[in-house]
């Protein structure tokens, strides 16, 4: 049986529509539709009920979906184990990292890696989602939280210091808050659906709610750029603020805990010379950065 047919079946079952599944698998919608038709024909079963709202598993489809997931898990395990046996330093390494790390920390490091290891190709995936290293969504993850998945090895690499900053133009218009109590009399850049800043403030004894923020976004890079544009007071990494002389640190009494930077990879990949080389290079370069100073 063609594994692509099973993979396509699971994509449609888990995404609910051909369009969403096609984006997930990386093939065209007509191709995915033909694969579903071929699988149904080969099994002699109708696996999906087609409707205007999407595709729903039939009783026959439900009866085999867990077996298909088991096949996928075994295929993922085989792929990880095979990748771990690769001894060549050439090839592709897929790295996932948060939007901030991908934009402001990794580019010069990946550039330096390319000069030292020209036979290694890097795929950089900026994402705040925690990719599943067990299913090879990525070979290496750079994260601000320690991974807790079994069979994942992690190394703490550095700490990313944070502070309260505002653009000099904003401060010229609205003045400088002299204390935490004055903070909420100002325009603050916050997050939209994420509770990250609200929860962080609560941990420091500062009460805030979504309406406390004049401008809100969950995109980390857009957040930094809003502060740099003078949209309001925001919470920015020191190393980013240092690159813009127009940003001013304010309210140093607000002690924002530094964010730990972790490197993680699947345990099986420790035997891959290529991935070990990239892991060691990332660890060395990120460790050497001054990320926790003003």
Secondary structure, DSSP 8 states (H G I E B T S, - for coil): --HHHHHHHHHHHHHSSHHHHHHHHTS-HHHHHHHHHHHHHHHT---EEEETTEEEE-HHHHHHHHHHHHHHHHHHHHHHHHHHT---S-EEEEEEE-HHIIIIIHHHHHHHHHHH-TTEEEEEEE-SS---GGGTS-SEEEESS----TTEEEEEEEEE-EEEEEEHHHHHHH----SHHHHTTS-BEE-SS--HHHHHHHHTT----GGG-SEE-S-HHHHHHHHHTTSSBEEEEHHHHTT-TTEEE--TTS----EEEEEEEEGGGGG-HHHHHHHHHHHHHHHHS--S--
